[in-house]
């Protein structure tokens, strides 16, 4: 608990000594750098990378922000000054720093509640593992133009179409479904739309688990960077599985395919999907707790 010598608000219930928060801040930046610096170097030379491009273009959280460490709401940083923090939400008092909830943008409250609802509903829903990554195939089914037009496919378009028609489409994630081709959408078991987004999210879905990263950084810096880093690491692992199971040929990029067109490939996909689900559970649970902390603090 906080020492009575401090005058920080009652919602600031934890504290880190200088050696502790300096260490966490340094380790965070180092860990993220190890994951993304090579990619950033390649990107500076206009080299495409289908895994990392997705994580930084679709999700659109700047690498520089990802590298910045935030303790999240409720932690006092002993001997921390404004000079240590590049965001205005941090306040310094008597030589110590903390995130001041008074700086929370009130226009974000509705978004905060909506995301919390998505997280809670998906946490409580039984996972489904029967999609086998067919969403990426449905995005190129009978398409005149490929989304990733700099990549080649593992089979010709006629064989690809035959395969899609031979498998059930059971996607539950609207933000994947909306990229299905017009010919593929009617074949999906679920008629998905934005209004039923929360009701259809389920924790076995690869894209739902990648989205934990999005839900984490959406409330930066109020969500701790430790949580954001864990969510990003899982999103990276998940996107690799997503692309390996796709119809794109990525062997020259070091990604051997998960051939979901075979029984062996579907078994491999299922094992990886279950593993990602297990890894997602503590991250989702932590996010829910941090979201609730923000919301409850705003309500006090």
Secondary structure, DSSP 8 states (H G I E B T S, - for coil): ---TT----TT--EEE-HHHHHHHHHHHHHHHHHHHHHHHHHHTTT---HHHHIIIIIS---HHHHHS----TTEEETT--GGG-SSTTEEEETTEEEE-GGGS-GGGHHHHHHHHHHHHHHHHS------TTHHHHHTTTT-SS-TTTTS-BSS-HHHHHHHHHHS-B----HHHHTTS-HHHHTTBSS---GGGHHHH--TT-HHHHHHHHHHHHTTTTTS-HHHHHHHHHHHHHHHHHHHHTSSB--GGGT-----TTSHHHHHHHHHHHHHHHHHHHHHHHHHHHHHHHHHHHHH-
